[in-house]
């Protein structure tokens, strides 16, 4: 019984260790970006790529280690999709 308790306490101590600064292992946190501050070239390219989406949120983010802008949008059916854009207006990926 004592051995199980010691092992449990050790596991909890190890699980609790870390930098706990919320950066998810070195990954930058998303930073909200007002839609009116999204560069025009980015918004234009995103709308051309995904004309069925109505964008409602934007974030400064990173994609493959590079700065990016993530745009969230909804389809008319209510499905939420994301478009990851480079700061100069290139589509990097979609979800």
C-alpha positions in Angstrom: 0.0 0.0 0.0 2.8 2.4 0.9 4.6 1.6 -2.3 1.4 2.4 -4.4 1.1 5.7 -2.5 4.7 6.6 -3.1 4.5 5.8 -6.8 1.2 7.8 -7.1 2.8 10.9 -5.4 5.9 10.6 -7.6 3.7 10.5 -10.8 1.7 13.5 -9.6 4.9 15.4 -8.9 6.3 14.6 -12.3 3.1 15.5 -14.1 3.0 18.9 -12.2 6.5 19.8 -13.3 7.1 22.1 -16.2 7.1 25.7 -17.1 3.3 26.0 -17.0 3.3 29.4 -18.8 0.5 28.2 -21.1 2.6 28.3 -24.3 1.9 24.6 -25.1 5.6 23.5 -25.3 7.1 26.6 -27.0 4.2 27.3 -29.4 3.1 30.9 -29.4 -0.4 31.5 -28.2 -3.0 32.8 -30.6 -3.5 36.5 -30.2 -6.9 37.9 -31.1 -6.9 40.3 -34.0 -9.8 42.6 -34.8 -11.2 41.9 -38.3 -10.8 45.6 -39.2 -7.0 45.2 -38.6 -6.5 42.2 -40.9 -4.5 43.3 -43.9 -6.7 43.9 -46.9 -4.6 41.5 -49.1 -5.1 38.7 -46.5 -8.9 39.3 -46.3 -9.2 39.5 -50.1 -7.3 36.3 -50.6 -9.2 34.4 -47.9 -12.6 35.5 -49.4 -11.4 34.4 -52.9 -10.2 31.1 -51.5 -13.4 30.4 -49.4 -16.2 32.5 -50.8 -18.8 30.4 -48.9 -17.4 31.6 -45.5 -18.5 34.6 -43.5 -15.4 35.5 -41.4 -16.1 36.4 -37.8 -12.8 36.1 -36.0 -9.1 36.5 -36.7 -5.9 35.6 -34.7 -2.2 36.2 -35.0 -0.8 32.8 -35.0 2.1 30.6 -36.2 2.0 28.0 -38.9 5.0 25.7 -39.5 7.0 28.1 -37.3 6.2 31.2 -39.3 3.9 34.1 -38.5 0.4 33.7 -39.8 -3.2 35.0 -39.5 -5.9 32.5 -38.8 -9.4 33.5 -39.9 -12.5 31.7 -38.6 -15.6 31.7 -40.7 -19.0 30.1 -40.9 -20.8 28.6 -43.9 -24.5 29.3 -44.4 -25.2 25.9 -42.9 -23.4 27.0 -39.7 -20.3 24.9 -40.1 -17.2 26.6 -38.7 -14.0 26.5 -40.8 -10.5 28.0 -40.4 -8.3 29.4 -43.1 -4.6 30.0 -42.2 -3.0 32.8 -44.2 0.5 34.3 -44.5 0.8 38.0 -43.7 1.2 38.7 -47.4 -2.0 37.0 -48.4 -1.1 33.4 -49.3 -3.3 30.5 -48.2 -1.2 28.2 -45.9 -3.9 25.7 -45.0 -7.5 25.1 -44.1 -9.4 23.1 -41.4 
